[in-house]
Amino acid sequence: MDQLPAVLSNPTFTAFLRSEPLAVDLVNTRLFLEDSWVDLLDDRPTRQEWLIAEVGRLGVGGEDAVGFTDAAVDDLRPVRTHAAAAIDAVRHGAAPSARSLSGLNRALRAAPVVPQLHWDGHAVVAATTRRSGPLGPRLAAGFAHATLDLLTGSDISQVRRCEAPSCVMLFQARNARRRWCTPSICGNRTRVARYYRRHSSEG
């Protein structure tokens, strides 16, 4: 990627890209900015920064983010495509396609969760879950699992698309009145555009 759009240097916007449910954050790595499509997974420093911010929630070791190679991205892209299609269908009350579900299931099978027992050092046997295998399949499975959680839970009914013209970003509207992905950016742009339209028609 030669040059990232200026909006990606805005801390409010970059924080938003890592603040929604994991499946939504993944879908939002492909966005429409300044009249063109931008894929954040194409830019190595950007995707590295994005993944490092997500690994704590994803359950992948922080050291693994350093190995977020092109091969790992190739494993993640199909999950993003299937997640986007399935989320869009279900949030509109429609059935996701068999292709989307099959793709997500395939990612889950490639790196299944394996429970591991360990002694906590005091008085209890504890269990943790881990995925084995190369980073790419583990990342893909982790995000596929996050998509599974979103699709099968009540939060899917709160997922909306930003109402700003040309914005394709998704967000979880915990507040029913929320209309924009980032009120300080998309919200302001929409209000300014309305203001100019209204005053130009009055002139």
C-alpha positions as CSV (number, residue, x, y, z in Angstrom):
1,M,0.0,0.0,0.0
2,D,1.6,3.3,-1.1
3,Q,-0.1,5.7,1.2
4,L,-2.7,5.2,3.9
5,P,-5.6,7.7,4.0
6,A,-5.1,10.6,6.4
7,V,-8.1,9.6,8.6
8,L,-6.1,6.6,9.7
9,S,-3.8,8.9,11.6
10,N,-6.7,10.1,13.7
11,P,-6.5,8.4,17.2
12,T,-10.2,8.4,17.6
13,F,-10.7,6.4,14.3
14,T,-7.8,4.0,14.9
15,A,-9.2,3.3,18.4
16,F,-12.6,2.6,16.9
17,L,-11.0,0.0,14.6
18,R,-10.1,-2.0,17.7
19,S,-13.1,-1.4,20.0
20,E,-16.0,-3.4,18.5
21,P,-16.7,-7.2,18.8
22,L,-13.7,-9.1,17.4
23,A,-15.7,-10.3,14.4
24,V,-16.8,-6.7,13.6
25,D,-13.2,-5.5,14.0
26,L,-12.0,-8.0,11.5
27,V,-14.7,-7.0,8.9
28,N,-13.8,-3.4,9.5
29,T,-10.2,-4.0,8.3
30,R,-11.6,-3.5,4.7
31,L,-13.1,0.0,4.5
32,F,-14.0,2.7,2.1
33,L,-12.1,5.9,2.6
34,E,-11.6,8.9,0.5
35,D,-13.4,7.4,-2.5
36,S,-11.5,4.1,-2.6
37,W,-11.3,0.8,-0.9
38,V,-8.6,0.3,1.6
39,D,-7.5,-3.1,3.1
40,L,-5.6,-2.6,6.3
41,L,-4.3,-6.2,6.1
42,D,-2.3,-5.1,3.0
43,D,-0.1,-2.7,5.1
44,R,2.4,-4.6,7.3
45,P,2.9,-2.0,10.0
46,T,-0.8,-1.3,10.2
47,R,-1.9,-4.9,10.4
48,Q,0.8,-5.6,13.0
49,E,-0.4,-2.8,15.2
50,W,-4.0,-3.9,14.8
51,L,-3.3,-7.5,15.7
52,I,-1.2,-6.6,18.7
53,A,-4.1,-4.7,20.0
54,E,-6.5,-7.6,19.4
55,V,-4.5,-10.6,20.7
56,G,-5.5,-10.1,24.3
57,R,-9.1,-10.6,23.4
58,L,-8.4,-13.2,20.8
59,G,-6.5,-15.5,23.1
60,V,-3.4,-15.6,20.9
61,G,0.0,-15.0,22.5
62,G,1.3,-11.4,22.1
63,E,4.6,-12.8,20.7
64,D,2.7,-14.3,17.8
65,A,1.7,-10.9,16.5
66,V,5.3,-10.5,15.4
67,G,4.8,-13.4,13.0
68,F,1.8,-11.9,11.3
69,T,3.2,-12.7,7.9
70,D,1.6,-12.5,4.4
71,A,0.9,-16.3,4.7
72,A,-1.1,-15.7,8.0
73,V,-3.0,-12.9,6.2
74,D,-3.9,-15.3,3.4
75,D,-5.5,-17.6,6.0
76,L,-7.4,-14.7,7.6
77,R,-8.9,-13.1,4.5
78,P,-11.4,-15.8,3.7
79,V,-12.7,-15.7,7.3
80,R,-13.2,-12.0,6.9
81,T,-15.1,-12.5,3.7
82,H,-17.3,-15.2,5.2
83,A,-17.8,-13.2,8.5
84,A,-18.9,-10.1,6.6
85,A,-21.4,-12.0,4.5
86,A,-22.8,-13.9,7.5
87,I,-23.1,-10.9,9.8
88,D,-24.8,-8.9,7.1
89,A,-27.4,-11.6,6.5
90,V,-28.1,-12.4,10.1
91,R,-28.3,-8.7,11.3
92,H,-31.0,-8.3,8.6
93,G,-32.9,-11.3,9.8
94,A,-31.9,-13.5,6.8
95,A,-30.2,-16.9,6.7
96,P,-26.4,-16.8,6.1
97,S,-25.3,-18.6,2.9
98,A,-24.1,-22.2,3.1
99,R,-20.8,-21.0,1.6
100,S,-20.3,-18.5,4.5
101,L,-21.1,-21.1,7.2
102,S,-19.0,-23.7,5.5
103,G,-16.0,-21.3,5.2
104,L,-16.3,-20.4,8.9
105,N,-16.6,-24.1,9.9
106,R,-13.6,-25.0,7.8
107,A,-11.5,-22.4,9.7
108,L,-12.7,-23.7,13.1
109,R,-11.7,-27.3,12.1
110,A,-8.2,-26.2,11.0
111,A,-7.2,-25.2,14.6
112,P,-9.7,-26.6,17.1
113,V,-9.6,-25.5,20.7
114,V,-7.9,-28.1,23.0
115,P,-8.4,-27.9,26.8
116,Q,-5.2,-28.1,28.8
117,L,-5.0,-29.0,32.5
118,H,-2.5,-27.4,34.8
119,W,-1.8,-26.9,38.5
120,D,-2.2,-23.3,39.6
121,G,0.5,-23.6,42.2
122,H,-1.8,-23.6,45.2
123,A,-4.7,-25.9,45.6
124,V,-6.6,-26.3,42.4
125,V,-6.3,-28.0,39.0
126,A,-7.2,-25.4,36.4
127,A,-8.0,-25.6,32.7
128,T,-7.1,-23.4,29.9
129,T,-7.9,-23.7,26.2
130,R,-5.3,-23.4,23.4
131,R,-5.1,-23.8,19.7
132,S,-2.2,-25.6,18.1
133,G,-0.6,-25.3,14.7
134,P,0.8,-22.4,12.6
135,L,-0.2,-18.8,13.3
136,G,-2.4,-18.3,10.3
137,P,-4.9,-21.2,11.0
138,R,-4.9,-20.3,14.7
139,L,-5.8,-16.6,13.9
140,A,-8.4,-17.7,11.4
141,A,-10.0,-20.1,13.9
142,G,-9.9,-17.5,16.6
143,F,-11.8,-14.9,14.5
144,A,-14.1,-17.6,13.1
145,H,-15.0,-18.5,16.7
146,A,-15.6,-14.8,17.5
147,T,-17.9,-14.7,14.5
148,L,-19.7,-17.8,15.8
149,D,-20.2,-16.1,19.2
150,L,-21.6,-12.9,17.6
151,L,-23.9,-14.8,15.2
152,T,-25.4,-17.0,17.9
153,G,-25.7,-14.3,20.6
154,S,-28.1,-11.5,21.2
155,D,-25.6,-8.8,20.3
156,I,-26.0,-9.5,16.6
157,S,-29.3,-7.5,16.7
158,Q,-27.3,-4.4,17.7
159,V,-24.9,-4.5,14.8
160,R,-25.4,-1.6,12.4
161,R,-23.8,0.0,9.5
162,C,-22.6,3.6,9.8
163,E,-25.2,6.0,8.4
164,A,-22.6,8.4,7.0
165,P,-22.6,8.6,3.2
166,S,-20.1,6.2,1.7
167,C,-19.0,4.7,5.1
168,V,-19.2,1.0,5.3
169,M,-18.1,0.5,8.9
170,L,-20.0,-1.7,11.2
171,F,-20.5,-1.1,14.9
172,Q,-22.4,-2.5,17.8
173,A,-25.1,0.0,18.9
174,R,-25.2,-0.5,22.6
175,N,-27.0,2.8,22.6
176,A,-30.0,2.5,20.4
177,R,-29.6,6.2,19.3
178,R,-26.1,5.7,17.9
179,R,-26.0,6.3,14.1
180,W,-22.3,6.7,13.2
181,C,-19.2,4.6,13.7
182,T,-17.3,7.6,15.0
183,P,-19.5,10.5,16.0
184,S,-16.6,12.9,16.0
185,I,-15.6,12.0,12.4
186,C,-18.5,10.5,10.4
187,G,-21.1,12.3,12.6
188,N,-19.5,15.7,12.1
189,R,-19.0,15.2,8.4
190,T,-22.7,14.3,8.0
191,R,-23.8,17.3,10.0
192,V,-21.5,19.6,8.0
193,A,-22.8,18.2,4.7
194,R,-26.4,18.7,5.8
195,Y,-25.6,22.3,6.9
196,Y,-24.1,23.1,3.5
197,R,-26.9,21.4,1.6
198,R,-29.6,23.3,3.6
199,H,-27.9,26.7,3.2
200,S,-27.1,26.2,-0.5
201,S,-30.8,25.5,-1.2
202,E,-31.8,28.6,0.7
203,G,-29.5,30.7,-1.5
